[in-house]
Amino acid sequence: MSLFWLKKFVSFWMMPLPFCLTLLVIGTCYLFSPRLSRLGRKLVAMAVLLLLLFSNKFISGSLVQPLERLYPPMPELAMGGPLPPGLAACRYIAVLGGGHGNVPGFSATNKLSGSARARLVEGVRLARFLPQARLIVSGPGSPGNPSHGAVLAQAAVSLGIDRNRIIIVDTAHDTEDESQAVKAIVGAAPTALVTSAWHMRRAAGLFRHAGVAVLPCPADYLSQPFGHFGRGDLGWDTESLNRSTSAVSENIGYLWVWLRRKV
C-alpha cells in the first residue's frame, strides 16, 4: 500500500462518524460479555457523547472557525476600480480540486461538488479582474472518466473564461502534489491560491514550502462569525457534523505535514 493510500485509510477511521460508529459497535458487542460489559457501557456512552458534540452547531463552529479566520477573504471588487496590491500582482490563479461526480447528462458545473463549485466560482471571479492571469485548475481522475481538472476547466469555460487561459493539472493526488505541480508552472510568479477557507492553512503552508509566492484567497466557508448567541446555536444537525469532520480532517492533515516539516 502506497503512503498516499495508507494516509487516506488511517485518517478515514479517525474522522468523527467512523470513529464514533466503531466505538459504538465495539461497545455494543462488549455488552454481551459478562467480563467486558462495564467497558462496553463506557464505550457506548463515549460514542454517543462524542457524536452529540461533533453534531452540535456551537461546537462544530468553534472547531472550524479558528481555521477559517486565519486568512481574510478577498473583498468585493468593482470592475475598473483599484485592486488590492497583492492581488493586482498575481499572474496565476490556482484553484485546488474539490471533487466531482461522473453523471451523464449533467453540465460540468452540476457535476462539481459543493466545495469544488465554491472554489471555482471564486477563481473565476478573480480571473475577471485579472485578465492577464492564467487560471490553473487541479485534480486527478478515474480510468475512463475525465479528470477533475478537466471538469473544472469545462465549468470555467461555461462561466465565461477563455479556454486558452486555463492550465489543467491532472496528475496531483493531494495538496502536497498540487504545490509541486503548480511550482513547476508558475516559478517565482505571484499566484492567487484558491481553496476552502478551512483548508487554507495547510495549503498555503505547503505551497510556500514548495517555493510558490501565494496570496491566500479563501472560499467555501462552512461557518459564519458568532453574533448574538441564541438557542438555535445549541441545536444539532448533519451540517454541524460535516463542519466538525472538516476541522478534524484538516488538523490531522496539518499535523501530518508539520511532522514531516513541509510547512
PyMOL commands that set and color helices and strands:
alter all, ss='L'
color gray80, all
select helices_A, chain A and resi 3-13+16-30+37-54+57-68+85-88+108-111+114-129+148-158+163-165+175-186+197-209+231-234+238-259
alter helices_A, ss='H'
color red, helices_A
select strands_A, chain A and resi 92-95+134-138+166-169+191-196+214-219
alter strands_A, ss='S'
color yellow, strands_A
deselect
rebuild
show_as cartoon
